[in-house]
Amino acid sequence: MIDTSNNDASEVGLAKRASSGAMTAFIILFAMNLLDYLDRNILVSIQPQIRDDLKVTNEQWGLLMSVFLISYSVCSPLMGWLGDRYRRTWLLAFGVGLWSLATVGSGLARSYGDLILARSILGIGEATYGVIAPTILIDVFSRHQRSRVLSAFYLAMPFGSAVGIGLGPLIAKNYGWHMAFYVVGVPGLVAALFAFLLPEPVRGASEGIPVDRLKAHEKAGATREDYFDLMVNSSYTYSVFGMAAYTFGIGGMLVWVPNYLFNTRHFDQQRAGTMLGVCTFSAAIVGMTLGGWLTDRLAKTRPQALFLVSGLSMIASIPFVLLALFLTSEPLIYAMIFAAEALMFVNTGPCNAIVANVVQPNLRAAAFAISTFAIHFLGDIWSPWLIGKAADLFGDPETMASSYGQLLKAIGAVPTQVAGHPPENIVAGLLMVVPALLLSGIVLIAGARHLPREMALMQAKLKAAPRPSPAPETTAL
């Protein structure tokens, strides 16, 4: 008998060495992700200047947010399919460069239609990055670190949002809103070049499987049956639907809480923007760090913790959202926003780790893409528009005279008015966030029971992948 143990050990070692450039990859991808969310959210912070200049209504503003997300979501499945088959670093360079050009294009906009076009193109570039970058991190870091690594990676999301919210008003006040887009768009063009410094590990390099098996698995690609299996993978679907409801809530808050502070509470725009940015960033550090560390620790013995911690945190955030909307003290409002966001951000790393843990490596980019499509089409594509619609509807005195309007008035959700604009009731609109968070928590908790079985099933499929067939022997004539 031939002893193959040394060969197998060597092959596993090769897979482990795929992570040698892990920290370099993390730093580059984190910086790109920061710019991604900075470019995406700078628009929100300079809302008053753009709306005054281009005469944009609440409903149109909500629609502008939705157009970007529609473009982002529709393009994601195609980019996921490409990301499972072609060199990922080249696709990243394309995506980062395209979204940066679109951000500069937003600064060149002279009409509402121009902004719609620029934000649509932005969605294509960000979709490319959003579904491919996590798959590289999953391959270069140990599977036991996934929740922490993904939590740290997604810290760039609120960090970029916070910087955008704080930086936007400062630039707009001193140099005009067009300049804000130029300042955040140009660095992305430089960042696109750094994609070529990233490693291109074999898909599944962190799974502890011999490299030749991984390469055979990678070469074979995903089958039609694999895609069908993904749709009935309970852990995957519960995670996606839970994140969709959460995304409805957080997406609506990111768009409308600044307007709530500026117009409803009449806080100074620059101070409020800075304070909100500090709250969001601080909440992200606390929530994502806690979520990643706690779930990785608990999941060593109980994988269901990835679901349970996320779901319970989501439900726990609801009282703080309500307090933020109905308190009148400025310091207390910021404190409640911090607490609500910190609890909501807990789920970010664990929910994405669930996707990685139950989906085979040659299908992960597509899985993240389908997840992206679903969470935005079921989540924040609609929430900014619906919240804006509700704010306009319940700003109307006739609507407020209805039974539902009287109920809103009784709890303190009353219209306010800014000079030159019709009355609006942003508090009424933001109340939509509450049932979304409750639904998210219930769905995530319900998904916990499926996770151990489906993690084991993914590993079994990967181990069973055939080794590459030997080259056919030639026979001398």
C-alpha positions in Angstrom: 0.0 0.0 0.0 1.2 3.5 -0.8 1.3 5.9 2.1 -0.5 9.1 0.9 -0.7 10.8 4.3 2.2 13.1 3.7 0.8 14.2 0.4 -2.6 15.0 2.0 -0.9 16.9 4.8 1.1 18.8 2.2 -2.0 19.7 0.3 -3.8 20.9 3.4 -0.7 22.9 4.2 -0.9 24.6 0.8 -4.5 25.6 1.5 -3.5 27.1 4.9 -0.7 29.0 3.3 -3.3 30.7 1.1 -3.8 33.1 4.0 -0.2 34.4 4.0 -1.3 37.7 2.6 -4.5 37.8 4.7 -3.8 41.0 6.5 -2.7 42.8 3.3 -5.9 41.7 1.7 -8.0 42.8 4.7 -6.5 46.3 4.8 -7.0 46.8 1.0 -10.5 45.5 1.0 -11.4 47.4 4.2 -10.2 50.7 2.6 -12.3 50.0 -0.5 -15.3 49.2 1.6 -14.9 52.4 3.5 -14.8 54.4 0.3 -17.8 52.4 -1.0 -20.0 53.5 1.9 -18.5 57.0 2.0 -19.4 57.4 -1.7 -22.9 55.9 -1.2 -23.8 58.0 1.9 -22.3 61.4 1.2 -25.6 62.1 -0.6 -27.7 61.7 2.6 -25.6 64.3 4.5 -26.0 67.1 2.0 -29.7 66.4 1.4 -30.9 70.0 2.3 -28.6 71.7 -0.2 -29.4 69.3 -3.1 -33.1 69.4 -2.4 -33.2 73.2 -2.3 -31.0 73.5 -5.4 -32.9 70.9 -7.5 -36.3 71.3 -6.0 -36.7 67.7 -4.9 -39.7 66.5 -2.9 -39.6 63.9 0.0 -41.1 61.2 -2.3 -38.5 62.0 -5.1 -35.7 61.9 -2.5 -36.8 58.5 -1.3 -37.0 57.3 -4.9 -33.5 58.5 -5.6 -32.2 56.2 -2.8 -34.3 53.3 -4.2 -33.0 53.8 -7.8 -29.4 53.2 -6.6 -30.5 50.1 -4.7 -32.4 48.7 -7.6 -29.4 49.0 -9.9 -27.1 47.5 -7.2 -29.4 44.6 -6.6 -30.3 43.8 -10.2 -26.6 43.7 -11.2 -25.5 41.6 -8.2 -26.5 38.2 -9.5 -24.5 38.7 -12.7 -21.5 39.8 -10.8 -21.8 36.9 -8.4 -21.9 34.5 -11.4 -18.8 36.1 -12.8 -17.1 36.1 -9.4 -17.5 32.3 -9.1 -15.8 31.7 -12.5 -13.3 34.5 -13.3 -10.4 36.2 -11.6 -11.9 38.2 -8.7 -9.2 40.8 -8.4 -9.8 42.1 -12.0 -13.5 42.3 -11.3 -12.8 44.3 -8.1 -10.7 46.8 -10.0 -13.5 47.3 -12.5 -16.1 47.8 -9.8 -14.2 50.2 -7.7 -13.2 52.3 -10.7 -16.8 52.4 -12.0 -18.4 53.5 -8.8 -15.8 56.2 -8.3 -16.4 57.6 -11.7 -20.1 57.6 -10.9 -19.5 59.5 -7.7 -17.6 62.2 -9.6 -20.6 62.2 -12.1 -23.0 62.9 -9.2 -21.0 66.1 -8.6 -21.5 67.1 -12.2 -25.3 66.7 -12.0 -27.4 69.7 -12.8 -30.8 68.2 -12.6 -32.7 65.4 -10.7 -32.5 63.3 -13.8 -28.7 63.6 -13.9 -28.5 62.4 -10.3 -30.8 59.4 -11.1 -28.4 58.4 -13.9 -25.2 58.8 -11.8 -26.6 56.9 -8.9 -27.7 54.1 -11.2 -24.2 53.6 -12.5 -22.9 53.8 -8.9 -25.0 50.7 -8.2 -23.3 48.7 -10.9 -19.8 49.4 -9.6 -20.7 48.8 -6.0 -22.5 45.5 -6.8 -19.3 44.1 -8.3 -17.3 44.9 -5.2 -20.0 44.0 -2.7 -20.5 40.3 -3.7 -16.8 39.5 -4.5 -14.8 41.1 -1.7 -16.3 38.9 1.1 -15.4 35.7 -0.8 -11.7 36.6 -0.9 -11.7 37.3 2.9 -13.4 34.0 3.6 -10.7 32.2 1.6 -7.7 33.9 3.2 -8.8 33.7 6.9 -9.5 30.6 9.0 -13.1 29.5 9.1 -13.1 29.8 12.9 -12.4 33.6 12.6 -15.2 34.3 10.1 -17.6 36.2 12.2 -14.9 38.4 13.7 -13.2 39.0 10.3 -16.5 39.8 8.6 -17.6 42.0 11.5 -14.3 43.9 11.2 -14.6 44.2 7.4 -18.2 45.5 7.6 -17.1 48.1 10.2 -16.2 50.0 7.1 -19.9 50.3 6.3 -20.9 52.5 9.3 -17.4 54.1 9.4 -17.8 55.2 5.8 -21.4 56.3 6.4 -20.3 58.2 9.5 -17.5 60.0 7.7 -19.8 60.8 4.9 -22.5 62.2 7.3 -19.9 64.3 9.1 -17.8 65.4 6.1 -20.6 66.2 3.7 -22.2 69.2 5.5 -18.7 70.7 6.1 -17.7 70.5 2.5 -21.2 71.6 1.2 -21.3 74.6 3.6 -17.9 75.9 2.5 -17.5 74.8 -1.1 -21.0 73.7 -2.3 -22.6 70.3 -2.6 -21.0 69.5 -6.0 -17.5 69.6 -4.4 -18.5 67.0 -1.8 -18.8 64.3 -4.5 -15.5 65.2 -6.1 -13.7 65.0 -2.7 -14.9 61.4 -2.0 -14.9 60.1 -5.6 -11.3 60.8 -6.7 -9.7 58.6 -4.0 -11.7 55.6 -5.3 -10.0 55.8 -8.7 -6.6 55.4 -6.9 -8.0 52.5 -4.7 -9.0 50.6 -7.9 -5.3 50.1 -8.7 -4.7 48.4 -5.4 -7.0 45.5 -6.4 -4.1 44.2 -8.5 -2.1 43.7 -5.2 -4.6 41.3 -3.8 -4.1 37.6 -3.6 -6.3 35.2 -5.7 -6.6 32.2 -3.4 -8.2 28.9 -4.6 -11.8 29.0 -3.7 -12.3 27.2 -0.3 -8.7 27.6 0.8 -9.7 28.1 4.4 -11.8 24.9 4.7 -9.0 22.5 5.6 -9.5 20.5 2.4 -6.7 19.2 0.2 -5.9 21.7 -2.5 -6.3 19.4 -5.5 -9.9 18.6 -4.3 -10.6 22.4 -4.0 -9.2 23.0 -7.5 -11.4 20.2 -8.9 -14.4 21.6 -7.1 -13.5 25.1 -8.4 -13.0 23.8 -12.0 -16.3 21.9 -12.0 -18.3 25.0 -11.0 -21.8 25.0 -9.5 -24.5 23.0 -11.2 -28.1 23.9 -11.8 -29.0 21.6 -8.9 -26.6 23.5 -6.6 -28.6 26.7 -7.3 -31.8 24.9 -6.5 -30.4 23.5 -3.3 -29.3 27.0 -2.3 -32.9 28.2 -2.4 -34.0 25.4 0.0 -31.1 25.8 2.3 -32.9 26.7 5.5 -30.0 28.4 7.2 -29.2 30.5 4.1 -32.9 31.6 3.6 -33.6 32.4 7.2 -30.4 34.5 7.4 -31.3 36.3 4.1 -34.9 37.1 5.2 -33.7 38.2 8.6 -31.1 40.5 7.1 -33.8 41.8 4.6 -36.1 43.0 7.4 -33.1 44.5 9.3 -32.0 46.2 6.1 -35.5 47.7 5.7 -35.1 49.3 9.1 -31.5 50.4 9.1 -31.7 51.6 5.5 -34.7 53.8 6.3 -33.0 55.2 9.4 -29.7 56.1 7.5 -31.7 58.1 5.0 -34.3 59.8 7.2 -32.7 60.2 10.7 -30.6 63.1 9.5 -33.7 64.8 8.2 -35.5 64.0 11.4 -32.7 65.8 13.4 -32.5 68.7 11.0 -36.2 69.4 10.3 -38.2 67.8 13.1 -36.0 68.5 16.1 -34.4 71.6 14.4 -30.9 70.8 15.5 -28.0 72.6 13.8 -27.2 70.8 10.5 -23.4 70.7 10.9 -23.5 69.8 14.6 -26.2 67.2 14.1 -24.3 65.7 11.1 -21.1 65.4 13.2 -22.9 64.0 16.2 -24.8 61.5 14.2 -21.6 60.4 12.5 -19.9 59.9 15.8 -22.9 58.0 17.2 -23.1 55.7 14.1 -19.3 55.0 14.1 -19.2 54.4 17.8 -22.2 52.1 17.7 -20.7 50.1 14.8 -17.4 49.6 16.7 -19.3 48.4 19.8 -22.0 46.4 18.0 -19.9 44.7 15.3 -17.0 44.0 17.6 -19.3 42.5 20.2 -21.2 40.5 17.7 -18.2 39.0 16.0 -16.3 38.2 19.2 -19.3 36.8 21.1 -20.6 34.6 18.3 -17.2 33.2 17.3 -16.6 32.3 20.9 -20.1 30.7 21.5 -20.2 29.1 18.0 -17.2 26.8 18.9 -19.6 24.7 20.9 -23.0 25.9 19.8 -23.2 27.1 16.1 -26.8 28.3 16.7 -25.3 31.3 18.5 -24.8 32.9 15.1 -28.5 33.1 14.7 -29.6 33.6 18.4 -27.3 36.5 19.3 -28.3 38.3 16.1 -32.0 37.8 16.6 -32.1 38.8 20.2 -30.1 41.9 19.6 -32.5 43.0 16.9 -35.5 42.7 19.2 -33.6 44.5 22.0 -33.0 47.5 19.7 -36.7 48.4 19.4 -37.2 50.3 22.7 -34.2 52.5 21.9 -35.5 53.3 18.4 -38.8 54.5 20.0 -37.1 56.5 22.6 -34.9 58.2 20.0 -38.1 59.3 18.1 -40.1 60.6 21.1 -37.6 62.1 23.5 -36.9 65.8 23.0 -33.5 66.1 24.8 -30.7 66.4 22.3 -28.1 64.4 24.4 -30.7 61.6 25.1 -31.7 61.4 21.5 -28.1 60.8 20.4 -27.7 58.3 23.3 -30.7 56.3 22.1 -29.6 56.3 18.5 -26.2 55.0 19.6 -27.8 52.2 21.6 -30.3 51.2 18.9 -27.6 51.1 16.2 -25.1 49.2 18.3 -27.7 46.4 18.9 -28.7 46.4 15.2 -25.1 46.2 14.0 -24.4 43.0 16.2 -25.9 40.8 13.4 -23.6 42.0 10.6 -20.7 39.5 11.0 -22.7 36.5 12.2 -25.3 36.6 9.5 -22.7 36.8 6.8 -20.7 34.1 8.5 -23.8 31.9 8.3 -23.9 32.3 4.5 -20.2 31.3 4.3 -20.6 28.4 6.6 -23.4 26.7 4.7 -22.6 27.5 1.0 -19.9 25.6 -0.9 -16.9 27.8 -2.1 -17.7 27.6 -5.8 -21.1 29.1 -5.2 -20.3 31.7 -2.6 -20.1 34.8 -4.8 -23.5 33.9 -6.3 -24.9 33.2 -2.8 -23.8 36.6 -1.6 -25.2 38.2 -4.8 -28.6 36.5 -4.4 -28.5 37.6 -0.8 -27.7 41.1 -1.8 -30.6 41.1 -4.4 -33.0 39.7 -1.8 -32.2 41.9 1.2 -32.4 45.1 -0.9 -35.4 44.2 -2.9 -37.2 43.1 0.3 -35.6 45.8 2.4 -34.1 49.2 1.8 -35.2 49.7 -1.8 -38.6 50.4 -0.4 -38.0 51.8 3.0 -36.6 55.2 2.1 -39.5 55.8 -0.4 -42.2 54.4 2.0 -40.9 56.5 4.9 -40.8 59.6 2.7 -44.3 58.8 1.4 -45.6 58.4 4.9 -43.9 61.6 6.0 -45.7 63.5 3.3 -49.0 61.7 3.8 -49.2 62.3 7.6 -47.9 65.9 7.2 -51.3 66.6 5.5 -53.8 68.0 8.0 -56.6 66.0 6.4 -54.8 62.7 7.0 -53.9 63.7 10.5 -57.6 64.2 11.2 -58.2 60.5 10.5 -58.4 57.9 13.3 -54.9 56.8 12.5 -53.6 60.4 12.4 -55.2 61.1 15.8 -53.5 58.0 17.2 -50.1 59.3 15.9 -50.9 62.7 17.4 -51.7 61.1 20.8 -48.3 59.4 21.0 -46.4 62.5 19.8 -45.9 61.9 16.1 -47.0 65.3 14.8 -46.2 67.2 11.6 -43.5 69.9 11.5 -42.8 72.4 8.7 -39.6 74.0 7.3 -39.9 77.3 5.6 -40.5 76.9 1.9 -41.6 73.2 2.2 -45.0 71.6 2.9 -45.7 70.1 6.4 -44.1 66.6 7.0 -44.3 64.0 9.7 -41.0 62.2 9.7 -41.6 60.5 13.0 -44.7 58.8 11.6 -42.6 57.5 8.7 -39.8 56.3 10.9 -42.2 54.2 13.0 -42.1 51.7 10.1 -38.7 50.7 11.4 -40.2 49.0 14.5 -42.2 46.1 12.9 -39.3 45.5 10.5 -36.9 45.0 13.4 -39.3 42.7 15.3 -39.8 40.6 12.2 -36.0 40.4 11.7 -35.5 39.2 15.2 -38.2 36.5 15.0 -36.9 35.1 11.7 -33.3 34.9 12.9 -34.2 33.1 16.1 -36.3 30.7 14.1 -33.4 29.8 11.8 -31.1 28.6 14.6 -32.2 25.0 14.7 -31.1 24.3 11.1 -27.5 25.6 11.2 -25.5 22.6 12.6 -26.9 20.1 10.1 -26.4 22.4 7.1 -22.8 23.3 8.1 -22.0 19.6 8.3 -23.7 19.0 4.9 -21.6 21.6 3.2 -18.3 20.1 4.6 -19.4 16.7 3.5 -20.1 17.9 -0.1 -16.7 19.6 -0.2 -14.8 16.5 1.0 -16.6 14.4 -1.5 -15.6 16.5 -4.4 -13.6 14.3 -6.9 -9.9 14.8 -7.3 -8.8 16.0 -10.7 -8.8 13.2 -13.2 -5.3 12.1 -14.3 -4.2 12.9 -17.8 -4.9 10.1 -20.2 -1.9 7.8 -20.9 -0.5 7.7 -24.4 0.3 4.4 -26.0 3.3 4.1 -28.3 2.5 3.0 -31.8 
